[in-house]
Amino acid sequence: MKSNFKEVKVEIDPEVGVGLAKLVEGENVSLHLAVATGKLREHYHKQRDEIYIILEGEGVLTINGKEIRVKPGDVILIPKGSKHSIKPLDKELKFLFASAPPFNPKEDRFFTN
């Protein structure tokens, strides 16, 4: 499976504060393009780890109450069970995120508020 994240269109979900587009998926991992224009609500995953790779913009990623300023080139591991949210400091924040096992928001995304 092949895709190009520069050619993918992402629609923002106003309820969540971010738009997602699946780029590739295998049996054990998936990779997505995310675009945040507002704060992504705090949430956690019981069954999967995530890795964020910041592409464009700057923001603040909060993991278990600790704020981390992020910029293009940063790579961040978010272990399963960690409460996390991200907020752009610019108009929008673009990042890739890998999920292992593959991302399924209906089954493994739990909002804290």
VEXMARDO-182585 format. One record per residue (C-alpha): x, z, y; residue number from 1. Coordinates in Angstrom, 2 decimals, m for minus. Layout:
// residues N
<atom><xx>X</xx><zz>Z</zz><yy>Y</yy><i>NUM</i></atom>
...
END
This chain:
// residues 113
<atom><xx>0.00</xx><zz>0.00</zz><yy>0.00</yy><i>1</i></atom>
<atom><xx>1.33</xx><zz>m0.95</zz><yy>3.45</yy><i>2</i></atom>
<atom><xx>0.11</xx><zz>m0.31</zz><yy>6.99</yy><i>3</i></atom>
<atom><xx>1.55</xx><zz>m0.29</zz><yy>10.51</yy><i>4</i></atom>
<atom><xx>0.74</xx><zz>2.75</zz><yy>12.64</yy><i>5</i></atom>
<atom><xx>1.30</xx><zz>0.73</zz><yy>15.83</yy><i>6</i></atom>
<atom><xx>m1.59</xx><zz>m1.57</zz><yy>14.86</yy><i>7</i></atom>
<atom><xx>m4.11</xx><zz>1.07</zz><yy>13.76</yy><i>8</i></atom>
<atom><xx>m7.08</xx><zz>1.90</zz><yy>15.97</yy><i>9</i></atom>
<atom><xx>m7.98</xx><zz>5.59</zz><yy>16.15</yy><i>10</i></atom>
<atom><xx>m11.39</xx><zz>6.86</zz><yy>17.28</yy><i>11</i></atom>
<atom><xx>m11.46</xx><zz>10.37</zz><yy>18.73</yy><i>12</i></atom>
<atom><xx>m13.89</xx><zz>12.87</zz><yy>17.17</yy><i>13</i></atom>
<atom><xx>m15.01</xx><zz>14.96</zz><yy>20.18</yy><i>14</i></atom>
<atom><xx>m16.14</xx><zz>17.84</zz><yy>17.94</yy><i>15</i></atom>
<atom><xx>m12.63</xx><zz>18.25</zz><yy>16.53</yy><i>16</i></atom>
<atom><xx>m10.56</xx><zz>17.06</zz><yy>19.54</yy><i>17</i></atom>
<atom><xx>m8.55</xx><zz>14.51</zz><yy>17.61</yy><i>18</i></atom>
<atom><xx>m8.87</xx><zz>11.12</zz><yy>15.97</yy><i>19</i></atom>
<atom><xx>m7.38</xx><zz>10.30</zz><yy>12.58</yy><i>20</i></atom>
<atom><xx>m6.55</xx><zz>7.10</zz><yy>10.73</yy><i>21</i></atom>
<atom><xx>m5.30</xx><zz>7.06</zz><yy>7.14</yy><i>22</i></atom>
<atom><xx>m2.18</xx><zz>4.91</zz><yy>6.80</yy><i>23</i></atom>
<atom><xx>m1.31</xx><zz>5.30</zz><yy>3.11</yy><i>24</i></atom>
<atom><xx>m2.38</xx><zz>7.50</zz><yy>0.23</yy><i>25</i></atom>
<atom><xx>m0.96</xx><zz>8.21</zz><yy>m3.19</yy><i>26</i></atom>
<atom><xx>m1.93</xx><zz>10.58</zz><yy>m5.95</yy><i>27</i></atom>
<atom><xx>m0.01</xx><zz>13.51</zz><yy>m4.42</yy><i>28</i></atom>
<atom><xx>0.39</xx><zz>12.75</zz><yy>m0.71</yy><i>29</i></atom>
<atom><xx>m1.24</xx><zz>10.95</zz><yy>2.22</yy><i>30</i></atom>
<atom><xx>0.05</xx><zz>9.88</zz><yy>5.63</yy><i>31</i></atom>
<atom><xx>m2.15</xx><zz>9.64</zz><yy>8.74</yy><i>32</i></atom>
<atom><xx>m1.89</xx><zz>8.74</zz><yy>12.40</yy><i>33</i></atom>
<atom><xx>m3.44</xx><zz>11.36</zz><yy>14.68</yy><i>34</i></atom>
<atom><xx>m4.26</xx><zz>11.08</zz><yy>18.38</yy><i>35</i></atom>
<atom><xx>m5.20</xx><zz>14.26</zz><yy>20.25</yy><i>36</i></atom>
<atom><xx>m6.83</xx><zz>14.00</zz><yy>23.66</yy><i>37</i></atom>
<atom><xx>m8.12</xx><zz>17.56</zz><yy>23.68</yy><i>38</i></atom>
<atom><xx>m7.25</xx><zz>20.74</zz><yy>21.83</yy><i>39</i></atom>
<atom><xx>m7.59</xx><zz>20.43</zz><yy>18.06</yy><i>40</i></atom>
<atom><xx>m9.59</xx><zz>23.49</zz><yy>17.03</yy><i>41</i></atom>
<atom><xx>m7.75</xx><zz>26.17</zz><yy>15.09</yy><i>42</i></atom>
<atom><xx>m8.10</xx><zz>25.67</zz><yy>11.35</yy><i>43</i></atom>
<atom><xx>m6.30</xx><zz>26.12</zz><yy>8.05</yy><i>44</i></atom>
<atom><xx>m6.05</xx><zz>24.52</zz><yy>4.63</yy><i>45</i></atom>
<atom><xx>m6.16</xx><zz>26.50</zz><yy>1.38</yy><i>46</i></atom>
<atom><xx>m4.68</xx><zz>23.82</zz><yy>m0.84</yy><i>47</i></atom>
<atom><xx>m2.20</xx><zz>21.71</zz><yy>1.11</yy><i>48</i></atom>
<atom><xx>0.89</xx><zz>21.65</zz><yy>3.28</yy><i>49</i></atom>
<atom><xx>1.18</xx><zz>19.36</zz><yy>6.29</yy><i>50</i></atom>
<atom><xx>4.14</xx><zz>17.86</zz><yy>8.11</yy><i>51</i></atom>
<atom><xx>3.67</xx><zz>16.70</zz><yy>11.72</yy><i>52</i></atom>
<atom><xx>6.01</xx><zz>14.08</zz><yy>13.23</yy><i>53</i></atom>
<atom><xx>5.52</xx><zz>13.79</zz><yy>16.99</yy><i>54</i></atom>
<atom><xx>5.57</xx><zz>10.17</zz><yy>18.21</yy><i>55</i></atom>
<atom><xx>4.34</xx><zz>10.17</zz><yy>21.84</yy><i>56</i></atom>
<atom><xx>3.47</xx><zz>12.79</zz><yy>24.43</yy><i>57</i></atom>
<atom><xx>4.18</xx><zz>16.49</zz><yy>24.62</yy><i>58</i></atom>
<atom><xx>2.04</xx><zz>19.35</zz><yy>23.44</yy><i>59</i></atom>
<atom><xx>1.77</xx><zz>22.90</zz><yy>22.22</yy><i>60</i></atom>
<atom><xx>1.37</xx><zz>23.52</zz><yy>18.50</yy><i>61</i></atom>
<atom><xx>0.20</xx><zz>27.01</zz><yy>17.57</yy><i>62</i></atom>
<atom><xx>0.91</xx><zz>28.25</zz><yy>14.03</yy><i>63</i></atom>
<atom><xx>m0.35</xx><zz>31.73</zz><yy>13.10</yy><i>64</i></atom>
<atom><xx>m0.42</xx><zz>32.70</zz><yy>16.78</yy><i>65</i></atom>
<atom><xx>3.09</xx><zz>31.44</zz><yy>17.60</yy><i>66</i></atom>
<atom><xx>3.23</xx><zz>28.67</zz><yy>20.23</yy><i>67</i></atom>
<atom><xx>5.76</xx><zz>25.88</zz><yy>19.73</yy><i>68</i></atom>
<atom><xx>6.30</xx><zz>23.24</zz><yy>22.40</yy><i>69</i></atom>
<atom><xx>6.55</xx><zz>19.79</zz><yy>20.77</yy><i>70</i></atom>
<atom><xx>7.90</xx><zz>16.44</zz><yy>21.97</yy><i>71</i></atom>
<atom><xx>8.66</xx><zz>13.01</zz><yy>20.47</yy><i>72</i></atom>
<atom><xx>11.03</xx><zz>13.27</zz><yy>17.52</yy><i>73</i></atom>
<atom><xx>10.02</xx><zz>16.79</zz><yy>16.50</yy><i>74</i></atom>
<atom><xx>9.13</xx><zz>17.38</zz><yy>12.84</yy><i>75</i></atom>
<atom><xx>7.13</xx><zz>20.49</zz><yy>11.95</yy><i>76</i></atom>
<atom><xx>6.10</xx><zz>21.94</zz><yy>8.58</yy><i>77</i></atom>
<atom><xx>2.73</xx><zz>23.69</zz><yy>8.43</yy><i>78</i></atom>
<atom><xx>2.47</xx><zz>25.59</zz><yy>5.12</yy><i>79</i></atom>
<atom><xx>m0.90</xx><zz>25.90</zz><yy>3.39</yy><i>80</i></atom>
<atom><xx>m2.90</xx><zz>28.88</zz><yy>4.60</yy><i>81</i></atom>
<atom><xx>m1.37</xx><zz>28.77</zz><yy>8.10</yy><i>82</i></atom>
<atom><xx>m3.86</xx><zz>28.85</zz><yy>10.97</yy><i>83</i></atom>
<atom><xx>m2.91</xx><zz>26.07</zz><yy>13.36</yy><i>84</i></atom>
<atom><xx>m4.05</xx><zz>24.06</zz><yy>16.37</yy><i>85</i></atom>
<atom><xx>m2.44</xx><zz>21.54</zz><yy>18.69</yy><i>86</i></atom>
<atom><xx>m3.05</xx><zz>20.77</zz><yy>22.35</yy><i>87</i></atom>
<atom><xx>m1.66</xx><zz>17.82</zz><yy>24.31</yy><i>88</i></atom>
<atom><xx>0.09</xx><zz>18.53</zz><yy>27.60</yy><i>89</i></atom>
<atom><xx>m0.10</xx><zz>14.84</zz><yy>28.49</yy><i>90</i></atom>
<atom><xx>m3.17</xx><zz>12.57</zz><yy>28.47</yy><i>91</i></atom>
<atom><xx>m2.79</xx><zz>12.21</zz><yy>24.72</yy><i>92</i></atom>
<atom><xx>m0.49</xx><zz>13.26</zz><yy>21.93</yy><i>93</i></atom>
<atom><xx>0.26</xx><zz>10.90</zz><yy>19.03</yy><i>94</i></atom>
<atom><xx>1.71</xx><zz>12.14</zz><yy>15.78</yy><i>95</i></atom>
<atom><xx>1.98</xx><zz>11.25</zz><yy>12.14</yy><i>96</i></atom>
<atom><xx>0.98</xx><zz>13.84</zz><yy>9.62</yy><i>97</i></atom>
<atom><xx>1.72</xx><zz>13.93</zz><yy>5.95</yy><i>98</i></atom>
<atom><xx>m0.48</xx><zz>15.96</zz><yy>3.65</yy><i>99</i></atom>
<atom><xx>0.33</xx><zz>17.12</zz><yy>0.12</yy><i>100</i></atom>
<atom><xx>m1.97</xx><zz>16.90</zz><yy>m1.73</yy><i>101</i></atom>
<atom><xx>m3.84</xx><zz>14.10</zz><yy>0.11</yy><i>102</i></atom>
<atom><xx>m5.98</xx><zz>15.07</zz><yy>3.11</yy><i>103</i></atom>
<atom><xx>m9.68</xx><zz>15.61</zz><yy>2.47</yy><i>104</i></atom>
<atom><xx>m11.25</xx><zz>17.33</zz><yy>5.50</yy><i>105</i></atom>
<atom><xx>m14.62</xx><zz>17.83</zz><yy>3.80</yy><i>106</i></atom>
<atom><xx>m13.06</xx><zz>19.90</zz><yy>1.02</yy><i>107</i></atom>
<atom><xx>m10.05</xx><zz>21.61</zz><yy>2.60</yy><i>108</i></atom>
<atom><xx>m10.32</xx><zz>22.14</zz><yy>6.36</yy><i>109</i></atom>
<atom><xx>m11.68</xx><zz>25.49</zz><yy>7.51</yy><i>110</i></atom>
<atom><xx>m12.20</xx><zz>26.17</zz><yy>11.23</yy><i>111</i></atom>
<atom><xx>m11.62</xx><zz>29.71</zz><yy>12.48</yy><i>112</i></atom>
<atom><xx>m13.93</xx><zz>29.40</zz><yy>15.51</yy><i>113</i></atom>
END
